[in-house]
């Protein structure tokens, strides 16, 4: 993004999510099913009353599988982010990313040494990078940009998934040391790091604050 961003669900590829009779359902998007000519699809049903996650998958049209994961076998919900740059621009000595495609990945982390992660869904779409007025005037970026709602949609699914399973989103302090040592841009709510220019946290939607030299970490997390 440059200065202003418009968000549209049409710019994101994500599973269809709904709740029916107390069961949380998610299914591969119709677009992905069409693009794969119906050869691939996945349906995940989270049933709080049965304490079970059922994963039904189809690949190559005829290869079908059904897997049940008990809530007791789930340690926590994993949520990861990856961005691939699609546009770059330069301003004098600076060369920066101006646009990107984002992918949010949702998985179950199991208490099983043989298999620790069970992938559920990806939320993928057009992202936006904030270059500001300087990027527009000196770097050739545009004033307006469009982005998908993959971040908000994935957070909505995460919230429903955590509520249905009773599991938490990652280990709360697993990334605390990494944040303190590597990223000056951090969420004031959960403490996770963020990319420069990001206004809200990818994980919880909290506000992002940039630490300056001499700032105290505890003051930042407390909103001070």
N, C-alpha and C positions, 0 to 999 in steps of 0.2 A: 504494500500500500504506500501511498504517498502522503496525503493529508486526510482524505475522507475515504471510508470503506462502506460499500453496500453489501449486505449479506443476503444470500438467496439459497434456499434449500435445493434449488435446481443445479447448483454447482457442487453438490456433494453426493457421493455414492455411499449408501449406508443401509443397514438392514432395516426391515420393517419391524417395529416394536409395538406390542400391545399387551394388555392385561385382560384375561378372560377367566371368570370364575375363580379369581384369586391366584391364577397361574400366570407368570410372566413369560411371554412368548417373544421370540425374535426369529426372523427368517431372512435369508439372502434376498437382497433387493431384486425387484422385477427386472430392472435394467441389466444387472449382472446375469440373471438367468437367461435373458434374451440374447445378450452378447455371447454367452457360452452355448447358445442353441439348446438350452435346457439340459446340458450335460452335467452341470454342477449346481448344487444347492445345499443349504444347511438350515436346519430348524432346531432351535434350542428352547426347551421348556423348563422353567424353574418352578417347582411345585413346593411351596413352603409347608403344606400339610403332609406331604410325603417325604420331606427333607431330602429332596433328590433333584439333580439336574440331568435331564435327558437330552442327548445330542444325537440327532438323526442327520446323516450326511448321505449325499448321492454324488458320485463322480463317474465320468465316462458313461453316463446314462443308466447303466445297469448295475454298477457297483454301489451297493448300499450298505450302510453300517449304522448300528444303534448302540449307543454307550450311555450307561447310567453312572453318575458320579454322586455319591452320598455327600451331604453337607459336612459330615464328620471327617471326610477325607480332604476337605478344602482348608488350606491354611489361611489364604487371603486372596483378594482380587488384585490382579496386576493390570496396570494401565500405563502404556508407554507411548511415546511420541517420536515421529521421524519426519523430517522435512527434506525435500529435494528441490534445489533451486532451479527455476525455469527462466529467469531473466536477471541480468546483471547490468550495472551501469557504473560509470566512473565520474568522479568530480575532482579534477586536479590530481592530487596524489592518492585519493581514496578510490577504492573499487569495492562495491558492495552489492549484495543481493537485493533485487527489487521485487521479486515475485517468487512464489514457491508452491509446491503441491504438498499438502500435509496428510499424514496418516496417523490415526489414533488406534492403537491395538488393545483389545480387551481379552484377557486370559484368566484362567483359574490356576492358582498355584497349589499343588497337591502335597500332602504329607506322604510322599512316595519317592524313594531314592531312584527307582527305575524310570519314573516319568514325573518331572516336577511341574511342567506347564501343559495346560490344555487350552489351545487357542479357540476362542469363540468367534469374534468378528473384528473386522477392520472398518473404521469410519474414515473415508478418504475424500478429499476435495481440494478445491482451489483455496490457497491460503493468501495471506496478505502480509507484507513486510512494511513496517513504518519507516520511511526514509525522511519524512518531514519536508518542510519548505526548502531546506538546503538541497535535499535530494532532487526535488522538482526543478529548482532553478539552476543548479550546477551539475546535476547528474543525469538529467534527461528523463527522469521518471515522470509519471502522469499525476495530475492532481487527484484523480478519482480511481478507485480500484474496486473490484468485486471479489467476494470470498464466499465460500460455502459455509454451511452451518455444522460441519462435521465436529467441531470442538464442542459446541453446545449439545448436539445430539448424542455424542459419546458420553458426555457428563450426565445427561439425563438417564441414559441406559445404566451407567455405573451406579447412579443413585438408586434406581429401581433394583438392580442386581444386589447391591449391598443390603437393601432393606429386605429383599426376599430371602436371601441366604443367611442374613445375620452376620456376615463376614465384613471385615474392614478392607479399605483400599490401601494395599501395601503395608509394610511395616512402618509405623509412624516415624521412627528415628533412624531408619536404615540409611537414608541419604543425607542426614544432618551434617556429618563431617564433610561430605563431598560439597555440599552447598557452601559451607563456611570457607572452604579452601579454594573453590573454583569459581563460583558465580557471585558477582556483586548484585545481581538482580534476583530478588527473592520474594516469595509470597508472604504477606504478613499474617496469613491465617495458618497455613500448613508448613511453611518454611522451605518449600521446594524451590529449586532454581528455575529461572525462566530466561528466554532469549531477550536480548536487548530490544527495547521498544515495545515489548508485550505489556498490555495494560492489565490483563487479568491472568490468573493462574490456569494453566492447562488442566490441572488436576482437580481443583476444588472451586475455581471461579473467584478466588480472593484477589485483593488488590496487590499489585506488584510494586515494590519499593526498591530503589537503587541505593545501595549503601555507599557512603562516602568514607574516605579515610578518617578513622577515629570514631566512627559510629559504633555503638554497642549493640551486639546481636539481640540481647534480651529486650532492649528498648524498642527495637524494630518489631519483634514478634508481639510485643505488647501494644504496638501502635504508637509508641512514644517517639 
